[in-house]
Amino acid sequence: MGTRSGRIPSSLLPNRLAETRARVGEVALDLTVSNPTVCGLPYPERLLEALSHPRGLSYRPEPRGPRPAQEAVAAWYRRWDVDVDPASVVLTASTSEAYSLLFKLLCDPGDVVIVPTPSYPLFDQLARLDAVRLHPLPLEEEDDWRLRLDAVTAAPPTARAVIVVHPNNPTGSFVHPEDAEALVAACRDNALALIADEVFLPFPLDGGPGAGTSFAAVRGCLTFTLGGISKCLGLPQLKLAWIVVGGPDEAVRAALESLDYVADAYLSTSTPIALAAPELLDAAAPVGSAIGERCRRNLATLREAVSSLPAVTVPAIGGGWSVPIRLPAVIDEEELALRLLEDHGVAVHPGYLFDLPRSPALVLSLLTPENRWRAGIDALLATIRAML
């Protein structure tokens, strides 16, 4: 008898890049860092005092989370001029868990979820663990990463939901308002739920159509909007995220009733963290602002640096923490990533990890501390010149 179900890959061996990084050890210049707590950001000294709320000593199992936390999340959406009913907010420990709850809510094993491509590779793992299959929703690079909406109507009849990431990671593209309207109509007409991942919404960069809007305002189809303090406040260690359920009243009521059943089986949200949510969303706001400022400065530094090497291009980045860069066609992106690791202690992501449609490309994290960012970019461009 085997010790693994079919939800676990038959091989868990690291790829060539992961093997090399493990051998190199801690890298000096990490241009892939996604953990804000190791990036020298200005966290308020007494921020975690919010976790000492006296009510945290008393446990009251609430599938959607404590009402004050629901109200704090609802208030969060006022910055996008969206009126959210606190009762429509379901707290989770992470957005990954939110996806898992929604897959359980919407899908039977073998059903299909439509996901954007390119996007971050976590969808493959989450779908596999919940026994659902994925169908691609291509983003057209030549059209500023607009959605290929014909992929929705071409999906298998077992499709149950469409995911959009707004802004997308790694392209940074916001869902264009025209695409959002058409997508809502397609979901309504095809009995599909819409899941909008907005964890990077508070971090506009170049902006563009769709920036400054939230899918939490959608009423035309059943919609689940995801957010969390891991990104918006730079607090991944506190494990608090949320689902905002929107759409037609009857569909929302039924979805929340079913989500209560699913969430009640796990009750994974920590009471002290949920009770601290109102204060955290206020007190940690400077951290979110510092993240946005760093990303904008690093993006400007990158553009200035590549101006001396026209063969490397940096596209418009609507928002988020990541930037994809295009390399000269003669460069092998994996070989470049390996050489940077071994020769300079610089870590980068090859574009194929995110299913970027054209090679070669790299994906870099704009969260990197600025002195390391500049040194890493200099090493990257020097290595490209040497390879050319």
C-alpha positions in Angstrom: 0.0 0.0 0.0 1.4 3.4 -0.9 1.9 6.2 1.6 0.7 9.0 -0.7 -2.6 9.8 -2.3 -2.9 11.0 -5.9 -3.0 14.6 -4.6 0.7 14.4 -3.8 3.1 14.5 -6.7 4.9 11.2 -7.4 8.2 13.0 -7.1 9.1 15.7 -4.6 12.7 16.1 -5.8 13.8 19.7 -6.2 14.4 21.1 -9.7 17.9 22.1 -10.9 17.5 25.7 -9.7 16.3 24.7 -6.2 19.2 22.2 -5.9 21.7 24.9 -6.8 20.2 27.4 -4.3 20.3 24.7 -1.6 23.9 24.1 -2.4 24.9 27.8 -2.5 23.1 28.4 0.8 22.0 31.8 2.0 22.2 34.2 -0.9 23.6 37.7 -0.4 21.3 39.4 -2.9 17.8 37.9 -3.0 15.8 39.4 -5.8 13.0 36.9 -5.1 12.2 37.8 -1.5 8.5 37.8 -0.7 8.7 37.9 3.1 8.3 41.5 4.2 9.4 40.8 7.8 13.0 40.2 6.7 13.2 43.3 4.5 14.0 46.1 7.0 10.5 47.7 6.9 9.5 50.1 9.7 7.2 48.0 11.9 5.7 50.0 14.8 7.4 48.8 18.0 4.3 48.1 19.9 2.2 46.7 17.1 1.7 43.3 18.5 0.2 44.6 21.7 -3.1 44.5 19.8 -2.9 40.7 20.3 -3.4 41.0 24.1 -7.1 41.8 24.0 -8.7 40.3 27.1 -11.5 38.7 25.1 -8.8 36.5 23.6 -8.9 34.4 26.7 -12.4 33.3 25.9 -13.2 31.1 23.0 -16.4 31.6 21.0 -16.5 29.5 17.9 -17.8 31.7 15.1 -17.4 30.3 11.5 -17.2 33.8 10.0 -15.0 35.3 12.8 -15.8 37.8 15.5 -18.1 40.7 14.5 -15.6 43.5 15.2 -13.1 41.9 12.8 -15.8 41.6 10.1 -16.6 45.3 10.6 -12.9 46.2 10.4 -12.6 44.4 7.0 -15.8 46.0 5.7 -14.4 49.4 6.7 -11.2 48.5 4.8 -13.1 48.6 1.5 -14.3 52.1 1.9 -10.9 53.3 0.5 -12.2 51.8 -2.8 -15.7 53.3 -2.3 -17.3 49.9 -1.7 -20.0 49.4 0.8 -19.4 45.9 2.3 -21.9 44.3 4.6 -19.9 43.0 7.6 -22.0 39.9 7.7 -20.7 39.0 4.2 -17.1 38.7 5.5 -15.7 35.3 6.3 -12.3 35.3 8.1 -9.7 32.7 7.2 -6.1 32.0 8.3 -4.7 32.8 4.8 -5.7 33.3 1.3 -4.5 29.8 0.5 -7.0 28.5 3.0 -9.6 30.8 1.5 -9.1 29.1 -1.9 -9.4 25.7 -0.3 -12.6 26.6 1.4 -14.0 27.9 -1.8 -12.9 24.9 -3.8 -14.8 22.7 -1.2 -17.8 25.0 -1.4 -18.0 25.1 -5.2 -16.5 22.0 -6.6 -16.8 18.2 -6.5 -13.6 16.2 -7.1 -12.6 16.5 -10.8 -14.5 19.7 -11.4 -12.7 22.6 -13.2 -11.6 26.0 -12.0 -10.5 28.6 -14.7 -7.3 30.4 -13.7 -5.3 33.2 -15.2 -2.0 32.4 -17.0 0.6 33.7 -16.5 0.2 33.8 -12.7 1.9 32.5 -9.6 2.4 28.7 -9.5 0.5 28.1 -6.2 -2.7 27.5 -8.0 -1.4 24.1 -9.3 -0.6 22.9 -5.8 -3.9 24.2 -4.2 -6.0 22.7 -7.0 -4.2 19.3 -6.7 -4.7 19.2 -3.0 -8.4 19.8 -3.3 -8.8 17.4 -6.3 -9.9 20.0 -8.8 -8.6 20.6 -12.3 -7.5 23.8 -13.9 -8.4 25.4 -17.2 -6.3 28.4 -18.4 -7.6 31.9 -18.8 -4.8 33.5 -21.0 -3.7 37.0 -20.5 -2.6 38.6 -23.8 0.8 40.3 -23.4 0.5 42.1 -26.8 -2.8 43.7 -25.5 -1.5 44.9 -22.1 -2.4 41.6 -20.5 -6.1 41.8 -21.3 -8.2 38.7 -20.5 -9.0 36.2 -23.3 -12.6 35.9 -22.3 -13.4 33.3 -25.0 -11.5 30.9 -22.7 -14.4 31.1 -20.2 -17.1 30.0 -22.7 -14.7 27.4 -24.1 -14.2 25.8 -20.6 -15.4 22.3 -19.9 -19.0 21.9 -18.7 -17.6 20.9 -15.3 -16.2 24.4 -14.8 -17.5 25.9 -11.5 -15.5 29.1 -11.0 -13.2 31.7 -12.6 -10.3 33.2 -10.7 -8.8 36.6 -11.5 -5.8 38.2 -9.7 -6.2 42.0 -9.5 -3.5 43.1 -10.0 -2.0 40.0 -11.4 1.3 38.5 -10.1 3.7 38.7 -11.8 2.5 40.9 -14.7 1.2 43.6 -12.4 -1.8 44.1 -14.7 -5.2 45.1 -13.3 -8.3 43.6 -14.8 -9.5 46.1 -17.4 -13.0 47.5 -16.5 -14.4 46.3 -19.9 -13.0 42.8 -19.2 -14.4 42.9 -15.7 -17.9 43.7 -16.9 -17.8 41.1 -19.6 -16.5 38.5 -17.2 -19.3 39.1 -14.7 -21.8 38.7 -17.5 -20.1 35.4 -18.6 -20.1 34.1 -15.1 -23.8 35.0 -14.6 -24.8 33.4 -17.9 -22.7 30.2 -17.4 -23.5 29.7 -13.7 -19.9 30.3 -12.7 -18.7 31.8 -9.5 -16.1 34.6 -9.7 -13.1 34.6 -7.3 -11.1 37.8 -7.2 -7.7 37.7 -5.5 -6.9 41.3 -4.5 -4.0 40.8 -2.1 -1.9 43.3 -4.0 -4.6 45.8 -4.7 -3.2 48.3 -2.1 0.0 48.6 -4.0 -0.4 50.6 -7.2 2.7 51.3 -9.3 2.1 52.5 -12.9 -1.6 52.1 -12.4 -3.8 51.8 -15.6 -7.4 50.9 -16.4 -8.9 49.0 -13.5 -6.6 50.4 -10.8 -8.4 51.7 -7.8 -11.4 49.4 -8.2 -12.4 46.3 -6.2 -14.4 43.3 -7.2 -16.1 43.5 -3.8 -18.4 46.0 -5.6 -19.7 43.4 -8.0 -23.4 42.5 -7.8 -24.0 40.9 -11.2 -22.8 37.4 -10.2 -21.8 35.4 -7.2 -18.3 36.8 -6.3 -15.7 36.0 -3.7 -13.1 38.8 -3.1 -10.0 37.7 -1.2 -7.6 39.9 0.8 -5.4 39.6 3.9 -2.9 41.2 6.2 0.0 39.1 4.9 0.4 41.5 2.0 -1.6 44.7 2.7 0.1 45.1 6.2 3.2 43.0 5.6 2.3 40.6 8.4 2.3 37.1 7.0 3.2 35.6 10.4 -0.2 36.7 11.9 -2.2 34.5 9.6 -5.4 36.5 8.9 -7.2 36.8 5.6 -10.8 37.1 4.4 -13.4 36.3 1.8 -16.0 39.0 1.0 -19.1 37.4 -0.5 -21.0 39.5 -3.0 -23.5 39.3 -5.8 -27.3 38.7 -6.0 -28.9 38.6 -2.5 -30.2 35.1 -2.7 -26.9 33.7 -4.1 -25.0 35.5 -1.3 -27.3 34.2 1.4 -27.0 30.6 0.1 -23.2 30.9 -0.3 -22.7 32.2 3.2 -24.9 29.5 4.7 -22.8 26.9 3.0 -19.5 28.6 3.9 -20.6 28.5 7.5 -20.8 24.8 7.2 -17.3 24.5 5.6 -15.6 27.0 7.9 -17.2 25.5 11.0 -15.4 22.2 10.3 -12.0 23.9 10.7 -12.4 27.1 12.8 -8.8 27.9 12.0 -8.8 31.7 12.5 -7.0 32.6 15.8 -9.3 34.5 18.2 -6.6 36.9 19.4 -5.6 37.8 15.9 -9.2 38.3 14.8 -9.9 40.5 17.7 -6.8 42.5 16.9 -7.8 43.1 13.3 -9.4 46.6 13.9 -6.3 47.9 15.5 -3.9 46.1 13.2 -5.6 47.5 10.1 -5.1 51.0 11.5 -1.7 50.7 13.3 0.1 48.8 10.6 -0.9 51.1 7.8 2.5 52.8 7.8 4.0 49.3 6.9 1.8 49.0 3.9 2.7 52.6 2.8 6.5 51.8 3.2 6.1 48.6 1.1 4.4 50.7 -1.7 7.1 53.3 -1.6 9.9 50.8 -1.7 8.4 49.0 -4.7 8.0 52.3 -6.6 11.6 53.3 -5.8 13.0 49.9 -6.8 11.0 50.0 -10.1 12.4 53.4 -10.9 16.0 52.2 -10.1 15.5 49.2 -12.4 14.3 51.3 -15.3 17.2 53.7 -14.9 19.7 50.8 -14.8 18.3 49.0 -17.9 18.3 52.2 -19.9 22.0 51.4 -20.7 21.1 48.0 -22.0 18.2 48.3 -24.5 18.0 44.6 -25.1 16.5 44.3 -21.6 13.0 45.7 -21.3 10.7 46.5 -18.4 7.0 46.7 -19.2 4.4 48.8 -17.5 3.6 47.4 -14.1 0.1 48.3 -12.9 0.6 47.3 -9.3 1.9 44.7 -6.8 5.4 43.5 -5.7 6.8 41.8 -8.8 8.2 42.9 -12.1 8.8 40.7 -15.1 11.7 41.7 -17.4 12.3 40.6 -20.9 15.8 39.4 -21.9 17.7 39.2 -25.2 16.5 36.2 -27.2 19.9 34.5 -27.1 19.9 34.3 -23.3 18.7 31.1 -21.6 16.8 32.3 -18.6 17.5 29.2 -16.4 21.3 29.3 -17.2 21.3 33.0 -16.4 19.6 32.3 -13.0 22.0 29.5 -12.2 25.1 31.7 -13.1 23.8 34.5 -11.0 23.4 32.2 -8.0 26.8 30.5 -8.4 28.9 33.4 -9.3 27.3 36.4 -7.5 25.0 35.0 -4.9 22.0 36.7 -6.6 18.6 34.9 -6.7 16.1 35.5 -9.4 13.0 33.7 -10.7 13.1 32.4 -14.3 9.9 33.4 -16.1 8.8 29.8 -16.8 8.0 29.4 -13.1 5.0 31.8 -13.7 4.1 30.4 -17.2 5.1 33.7 -18.9 4.2 33.0 -22.5 7.5 34.1 -24.2 11.0 33.3 -23.2 13.5 34.4 -22.0 12.3 36.4 -19.0 12.9 36.9 -15.3 10.6 37.8 -12.5 12.0 39.9 -9.7 10.6 41.0 -6.3 10.4 44.8 -5.8 10.3 44.1 -2.0 14.0 43.6 -1.9 15.9 46.2 0.4 17.0 49.0 -1.8 20.8 48.7 -1.3 20.6 45.0 -2.1 18.3 45.6 -5.0 20.7 48.0 -6.7 23.7 45.7 -6.2 21.7 42.7 -7.5 20.5 44.6 -10.6 24.1 45.7 -11.3 25.2 42.0 -11.1 22.3 40.9 -13.2 23.1 43.4 -16.0 26.8 42.7 -15.9 26.1 38.9 -16.2 23.8 39.6 -19.2 26.5 41.6 -20.9 29.0 38.8 -20.3 26.6 36.2 -21.7 26.0 38.4 -24.8 
